[in-house]
Amino acid sequence: MELYITLAVFAFLTLICLLSSKLSSHINMPCLLLFLAVGMLAGSEGIGGIGFDNAAAANSLGSIALAFILFSGGFDTEWKSVKPVFRTGGLLSSLGVLLTALLTGLFAWWICKLLAPTNEIPLSWCFLLGSIISSTDAAAVFSILRSRSVSLRGKLRPLLELESGSNDPMAAFLTVFMTGVITSETAAGGAPMPPFEYLMILPMFAIKMSIGLCSGWLIGRGAVWLYNRINFEYNGLYYVLGVVAVLTSFSVTELIYGNGFMAVYTAGMVMGNRRFVFHNGVGKFYDGIAWMMQVVLFSMLGLLAFPSQVWSAKWLGLAIAVFLMVIARPLATFICMWRSGFSLREQTLVSWIGLRGGAPIMLATFPLMAGVSQSALMFHIVFFIVITSVLLQGMTIMPMARLLGLDAPLRKTPRIPLSIEETGDKSTISRELIASEGIDHRSLAEIKLPEGALILLIRRDEKIIIPRGDTRLAEGDVLTVMGSPEAVHECATKFSILPDEA
């Protein structure tokens, strides 16, 4: 009976989260914040009264959820779009995270002495806090940038997606390292670690990230090879293989002492940028799983928090959040983007889109599990910072972009009703293209498609049109085109807009 009650509660909370996502677009509030609110309302101090204080379970489930979210983000990231910004994105996701952690940690140490002089908090504790909130959150940034309300000019969007997808591994590494530092200091009677021993972080970082990159690349390539050769008799098994790829890249990399989060993001990017059987369907499957994991992650972390303790940490949380948004993040961004080719206005917008989300809250469970002194206070400070960041920054991205003149015209991204799956034959591919204004009201015969290309289907609003030679196109039509890679690419240039660029 208890199992059925748990499943029913889980299903009900998930449904409430899904329905709240519809509300978010009407009130201009990120849906991830509503997922947190659902969890808090269902918690022990909310109307649901569900008691949940298992930090170890939250950490394990949160790690798995974040792995799927990062994998999906990597799968949807086009290498050709992030390649021009790879150096800048790499600096933001490594040096930028480190600088943010250091600056925030120092400020947290100062403000704790100012606001709570009787509560002696060591510097290492503050550096751990800074490490936890040092990265932008992939789930928050992906969901907002890929919503229908955000469109940015130039290379800003691929830069922000690359940074948010690749900087969580650095924050996780710093969090685990600083948790170990505090544990060692406690075992040594509270004596602080000598400053030179902090330099150990450099070779550890290089080794773990290198293992993560190599492992993710190998597993991603191996998964693509397997997809194109295994020839399952049942189509559903291809989607099961997708889950196996995520779990393998994360778990195996952690077992060989690499960074599993870096591995899953790398594996996802490798698979997303290579053609394989069921590529389109697997991509949509990953997207659905990632959203499911976001619902689980945010609602579970909302359950873990106590609203009364979040509110009691409001002044510390607010001070650190303001410093993080106004000083630490912008300063780290300007240093990393110096001489990057991005304008001052673009750097300013990047510094503002530094959303914190479920990843920092999940990372805050590491000190809870390790029994770090005042870890509950740290958890609720982080929770308050995340709420402040998602609420203020998430709701002001487009006003800030408009103020800086960096917003782009919104383009309609219609749902694709039919997707032709890859067969493994590289001589023929399929793509969904969006008809541009330049071909409005011209017939297919007048357009003169490239040799080797065929339009299989046209979707106009909610209608499906079977194409004929005299069929006239309208701006915004979704065209399912099949043919040789060269012919499909020529069609893409002729129709000019692809759904994933909209």
N, C-alpha and C positions, 0 to 999 in steps of 0.2 A: 504493500500500500504506500509506503514512504517513497519508493521509486516513482510511482505514478504521480504522486503529489509533486515531487521534484520536477518531473518532466512537464507536468501541466503548468507549473509556475514558470519554468524556463520558456515554454512556448508562449505563455501570456506576456512575459516581459519582452520577448523578442518581437511579438506583434505590436506592443506599445511603442517600441523603438522604431519599428518600420513605419507606423502611422505618424510618429513624431517627425520623421524625415520630410513628410509632406508639409507639416506645419512650419518647418525651418525655412522653406523657400518663401513663405508668405510674410514671415516676421524678420527676414534677413538675418537669421541666426544660424551658425554652423550646426548641422545636425548632430555632430559628435558631442557638442555641449548638452544637447537634449538627451543623448544616450546616457551621459553621466548623471543628468538630473533624474532620469528614470531609475537608475541604480540606487541613487541616494534616497529617493522617495520609497523604494521598496525595501530599504535597509532597516536596521534595528531601531534607528531613530526616526524613521519615516512611517508612512501610513501602512506599509507592507509588513513591517516588524520582522523581516528576515534577518536572522543573526548570521553574520559571516565575518570571521576574523582569522582565517587561515592564510597567512602570508605566503607560506610555501606553495600551497595550491594555486594561489593567485599568481605567484611568480612563474610556476610551471605552465599554467594555462596562458598567461600573458606572453611568455616567451614563444610558445607555439603560435599564438595568434599573430604576434609581430612578425614571425618568420613568414607566414603566409601573406601578410600585408606587404612586406618588403619584396617577396618573390613576385607578387602581382604587379607591384610598382616597377620592378625591373623588367618584367615581361612586356609592359606597355611602353617602356622607354625606348625610343628609336635611336640607335647609335648614330645615325647620320645627323640627327638634330642635336645630340649632346656632344658630339665630337668637337665642334668649334669651341665649346665652353668647358671641355673636360679639365683643362688645367685649372681654371678659376674655380670650377665646382669642387675639384679635388682639394684645393687649398681651403675653401670654405668648410668642407666636411672633415678636415683634419686639423690644420692650424687654427682655423676659425673656432672650432669646438674647444680646443685647448685654451685659447685666449679667453673665450667666453667663460669657461670654467674657472680660470685663474682670477679674472676680474670680478666675477660674481662671488667667488669664495672670499676674496679679500673684503669686498663690501659687506657680505653677510657677517663676517667676523666683527667688523666695525659697528654695524647696526645692532648686532646682538649685544655688544658691550654697552651701547647707548640705551637701548630699550629694555634690556634685561641685565643690568649690571651684577645682580646677585646670582645669576645663572651662568656659571663659568663654562663656556663652550670653547673647546680647543680649535685651533686653526685647521687641523686636519678634518674635523667634523664639518667645518664650513666649506672646505675644498670638496668634500664628498657631496655636499648639497649643490655646489656649483657644477660638479660633474654630472649629477643627475639631470639638471635642467639645462645643460649646455647645448643640446642639439635641438634643431627643429624637428617636428614630428611628421613622419612620412604620411601617416593616415590622415592627419589634419590637412596638410598641404595638398596631398593628392585629391582629397575629396573636394576641397574648395577650388583648386585650380582646374579640376575637371568637371566642375559643375557648369550649369548653363549661364551662370551670372558673371563669370570671370574670363576676360580675354586681355592679354597683355601684348605689347609690341615687341618686335625684334627677338632677341635670344633670351629674354627674361624667363619665359615659361620653361624651356628646357633646362636652364641653369637652376631654377628653383626646384624643379622635380629631381634633377640629378643630386643636388645638395641634400634635399630632405631624404632621399632614398639611401644615400651613402653615408650620412653622418651619424645615424643611430649606432652603427657598430663602434664608432669612436667613443661615443658617450657611454655605451655599455662597457667598453674596455676600461675607461677611466673610473667608472663606478665600481667595478669589481676590484680594480687596483687600489682605490682609496679605501674600500671596505676592508681589504686585506691589511692596509697600513694601520687603520684604526684598531683592528683586531690584534695586530702585533704590538701596538702601543699599550693596549689594555693588558696584554699578557706580560709586558715589561713593567707593569706598575704605573702606567700613565706617562712614562718618559717619551717625549716626542721623537720621532724618527729623525736622524741627522739629515740635513738638507741634501747632501750629495747622494744619499741613497734614493732620492726621488728620480735621479737620472736613470735608474733601472727601467723607468717607464719607456725610454726611447728604444732600446733593443727589443723589449717585450712587445711594444707596439708594432715594430717592423716585422717581427717574426709572425705574430698572430695574424696581422692583416695580410701578409704575403701568403701564409697558408690558406687563409680564407679566400683570397683572390684565385689562387691556383686550384684549390679544391672546387670552388664554384664553377670555374671555367671548365675543368675536366668533367665534372658531373653534368653540367649543362650540355656540353658536346656529346657526352655519352648518352644522355637522354634523347637528344635529337637523332643520333645514330640508331638507337633502339626503336624509336617511333617509326622510322622509315623502313625498318627491316623486320619487325616482329610479326606484323600481319595478324592481329587478333581476329578471331572469328566473331567476337561480340564487341560492338562499338563502345559499349559502356566501359570496357576495360581500359580504353585509351585515357579516360578521365581518371580512373584509379591510378594509372601509371603517372599521371600528373601529380597526384598527391604523394606518391612514392618519391618523385623527384625532389619535392620540397623537403620532406622528412629526411631523406638521405643526405641532401646537401647540408642541412642544418646539423643533424646528429653526428654524422661521420666527421665533419669538420671540427666539432667540439671535442670529439673523442681523440683526435690527433692534435689537440691543443691549439686549434686555429680559432678564428672568429666566425661563428656560425651565421651571424647576421650579415656579415660581408659576403659569405659564401652564397646564401640564398638570393641576395640581391644580384650578385654576379651571375649565378646560374639562371635566374629569371631573365636577365638582359641577354645572355647568350641564346637562350631558347627563343625569346621573343623576336630576335633579329635573324633567325634562320628559319627556313621553310621546312615543314615536316607534316606528315599525315595528321589530319585533325587539328591543324594549327589554329584555325579560326574558332572552332568549338572549344578547344582547350583554353584559349585566351578568355573567352566569355565565362568558362567554368571557373578559372582563377579569379576573375573579377567578382563573381558571385560569392566565392569562398572568402575573398578578402573582405567584402562587406559583411558577411556573416561573422568573421573574426573581429571586425571593428565593433559590431554590436555586442559580441561576447566580451571583448576587452574592456570597452568603456562602461558597460552596465555592471560588469563584475567589479571593476575598480570603484565604481560608485557605491556598490554594496559594501566594499571594504572600508570606505571612509565613514567617519562620524561627523555629521554636520556641525555639532556643537564644538568639536575640537578644531574643525576647519575655521569656524568663526572666531574661536579664541586665538588663532594664529594669524588673524587678519592683518594686524599692523606690520608684523614682520614680513608676512607674505606680500602685502601691498608694496612695502618699501623695496623689497628685493625684486618684485615684478617690474616696478617702474624703472629701477636701475638697469635691469636686464634689457628692457625694451628701449630705453632712451639712451643708455650709455654703453653698456657692455656689448650688446649685439651690434649696434652701429659701429663702434670702434673696431671690433674684430672684423667686421665686414669691410670697412674702408681700408684696413691694413691688408687684408687678403686680396682685395680687388684693385689695389694700387697698380697702375700701369697695365690694367687688364683690357683696356679698350672700351670699357663701359663708362658712360657719362656719369657725372655726379648725381644727376636725377635718377638714373638707373640704380646706382649704388645705394642711394637713399631709399628707394622702394624695396630693394633686396634686404636692406637692414630692417625695414619695418615688417616684412613678411617672414617673421621668425617665430611662427606659431609653435607653442608647446602643446602637447596632447597626451595621448595614452601612454606613449613610450616613457616619458619621464616618471609618470605615476607608477608604471610597472617596474622601472628601475629602482624606484624608492622602496620596493619590497625586498631588495637585496639586504640593506641594513636591518630591516625588520627581521629577516630570517637569521642574520648573523648575530642578532642580539646587541647591536650597537646602542650605546647609551643615548637616550632621548630620540630613538629612531621613530617613535610615533609622532613626536613633534615635527621631525623632518618630513615625514610622510604627509602630514596635513599642511605644512607650509608649501610643499610641492603641489599638492592638490589645489590650494588657493591660487598659486602662481599660474597653474594650467587654466583654471577657470578664468582668471583675469586676462591671460594672453589670448585664449580662444575668443572670449567675449569682445575685447577691445580691438585686437588686431584682425581677427577673423571677420568682424563686421565692418571694418574700415579699409579693407584692401582696395576695393574699387574706388571709394572716394579719394583715397590717397593717390591711386593711379591716375585718376582724372585730374587731381590737383597738380600732379607732376607732368601731365600730358603724355602718359605712357599707356593709357587704356587703348585697346583696339576695338574696332567695330565688332559687335557680337554676331557670330555666325550660327545659324541653325544647325544643330547636330541631330538629324532625324534617326529614328530607330531603323535598323536594317532588318527587313522581314525574312530575308533568305540569305544564307551564306553557303557558297559552294566550297566544300572541304578539299584540302590538298590531297592528292593521290600519291605523292612521292615522285611523280613525273615532273622534272624540272623544266620540261619544254613547254608546259602549259600551266598557267596560274590564273587566279581570279581575284578581282578587287572590287570594292564598292566605291564609286566615285559620285561626287555631287555636281550636278550641272551648274555652270556659272552663268552670269548675266550675258556673257558674250555669245552664247548659243541659244538664247531665249527665242522660242517660237520657230526655230529652224527644224526641219524634218531630218530624220536619220539619213535619208538619201542625200540631202544637201550637205550634211556634215562630212560625209565620205570618211568612214572609219578606216583606220590603217588595215592593211592586209593582215589577216591572221587574228583579228579581234572581232568579237561578237557580243552584242548587248543582249543578255538573256532575259532581263527583267527590269521594269521601271516602277518605282514606287513614287506616287505623288500624293502627298498628305496621307490619307488613310486608304487610298485606292492602289490596287495592283494593276499595272498595265502590261499586256503582252505586246512587245514592240513589233512594229511593221515598218516597212520602208517609208510610208507616209506619216508615221507617228511624229508629232511635233513635240519637242522638249520644252520644258518650262524651267525657269531658274529655281533651284532647290530640289529638282528631281534627283532621286537616288538611283543610280544605274549600276546594276551588277554586270560587270564586264569580264569576259573570259577570253584567253588567247595566249600567245607567246609573251614572255616577259617584256620583250622590246615593244610589241604592239600595245600591251596594256600600259606600259610607261608612256607611250606616245599619246594614248587616250587620256592619261592623267594630266599631261601637259596641255592637252586640248580642252579638257573640262576644267582644269586648273585648281580645283579644290578637292582635297581628300578629307573624309570624315575625321581622321585622327589629327588633322591639322586645324580643324575648326574649333 
